[in-house]
Amino acid sequence: MRVGEGVTDLKGGVGKALTKLADGQAGLGDTTGSVSAAAQKELYDSWKKYVSDVRGRCEALGGLLQKTGHDLSKSDEEALADLKKLQVKYGDTEPVGGQSKER
């Protein structure tokens, strides 16, 4: 149960990171005509989605761990199936950029 509470509590810190991310984006304005501003907006949107998904994952996984701790009647197989559902829902995307290309 305590592990679940700890994981759930992580969403608060991630929420603060989302706020700071939005604050950093404030004032960008219209990105039309500026390649760097448009690229920055695209990067912001990407990170906003990623960090929001991390926050959702913390909440879902923490809740699942808390529930599993309270409800000991659930079998290991059922708990594993619930974890696999979260893995599908919050599956990581393939990394982009910064990768060396095969030549």
ZITAPE-V251720 format. One record per backbone hydrogen bond with DSSP energy under -0.5 kcal/mol. NH is the residue of the N-H (numbers start at 1). CO is the residue of the C=O. If there is no record, write none. Layout:
# ZITAPE-V251720
nh:NH co:CO
nh:NH co:CO
This chain:
# ZITAPE-V251720
nh:5 co:1
nh:6 co:2
nh:7 co:3
nh:8 co:4
nh:9 co:5
nh:10 co:6
nh:10 co:7
nh:11 co:8
nh:12 co:9
nh:13 co:9
nh:14 co:10
nh:15 co:11
nh:16 co:12
nh:17 co:13
nh:18 co:14
nh:19 co:15
nh:20 co:16
nh:21 co:17
nh:22 co:18
nh:23 co:19
nh:24 co:20
nh:25 co:21
nh:26 co:22
nh:28 co:25
nh:34 co:31
nh:35 co:33
nh:38 co:34
nh:39 co:35
nh:40 co:36
nh:41 co:37
nh:42 co:38
nh:43 co:39
nh:44 co:40
nh:45 co:41
nh:46 co:42
nh:47 co:43
nh:48 co:44
nh:49 co:45
nh:50 co:46
nh:51 co:47
nh:52 co:48
nh:53 co:49
nh:54 co:50
nh:55 co:51
nh:56 co:52
nh:57 co:53
nh:58 co:54
nh:59 co:55
nh:60 co:56
nh:61 co:57
nh:62 co:58
nh:63 co:59
nh:64 co:60
nh:65 co:61
nh:66 co:62
nh:67 co:63
nh:68 co:64
nh:69 co:65
nh:70 co:66
nh:71 co:67
nh:72 co:70
nh:74 co:71
nh:79 co:75
nh:80 co:76
nh:81 co:77
nh:82 co:78
nh:83 co:79
nh:84 co:80
nh:85 co:81
nh:86 co:82
nh:87 co:83
nh:88 co:84
nh:89 co:85
nh:90 co:86
nh:91 co:88
